[in-house]
Amino acid sequence: MKNDEKSKYTKEQLVNADKYRHSKDLLNALLDADKLYSHDDVEQLIKRFLKGKVKAC
């Protein structure tokens, strides 16, 4: 396992990271300010959100 996969980061750190600059709004909506996340956690959350189904009106 890579070292960066073990590291945990705050919501603020991840939202401001260059790696996620295109997903800043999504991360603000998905991440909890009181939790820590690894890069793997964030990638899984993004992937799960993007694969979600759209509800018909």
Contacts in CASP RR format, 6 or more apart in sequence:
PFRMAT RR
TARGET T0000
AUTHOR 0000-0000-0000
METHOD contacts of the structure
MODEL  1
MKNDEKSKYTKEQLVNADKYRHSKDLLNALLDADKLYSHDDVEQLIKRFL
KGKVKAC
4 38 0 8 1.000
4 39 0 8 1.000
5 38 0 8 1.000
5 39 0 8 1.000
5 40 0 8 1.000
6 38 0 8 1.000
7 38 0 8 1.000
7 39 0 8 1.000
8 36 0 8 1.000
8 37 0 8 1.000
8 38 0 8 1.000
9 17 0 8 1.000
9 36 0 8 1.000
9 37 0 8 1.000
9 38 0 8 1.000
9 39 0 8 1.000
10 33 0 8 1.000
10 36 0 8 1.000
11 27 0 8 1.000
11 28 0 8 1.000
11 31 0 8 1.000
11 32 0 8 1.000
11 33 0 8 1.000
11 35 0 8 1.000
11 37 0 8 1.000
12 33 0 8 1.000
14 20 0 8 1.000
14 27 0 8 1.000
14 31 0 8 1.000
14 37 0 8 1.000
14 42 0 8 1.000
15 24 0 8 1.000
15 27 0 8 1.000
15 28 0 8 1.000
15 31 0 8 1.000
19 39 0 8 1.000
20 27 0 8 1.000
20 42 0 8 1.000
23 46 0 8 1.000
26 46 0 8 1.000
26 49 0 8 1.000
27 42 0 8 1.000
27 46 0 8 1.000
30 45 0 8 1.000
30 46 0 8 1.000
30 49 0 8 1.000
31 37 0 8 1.000
31 42 0 8 1.000
31 45 0 8 1.000
37 45 0 8 1.000
END
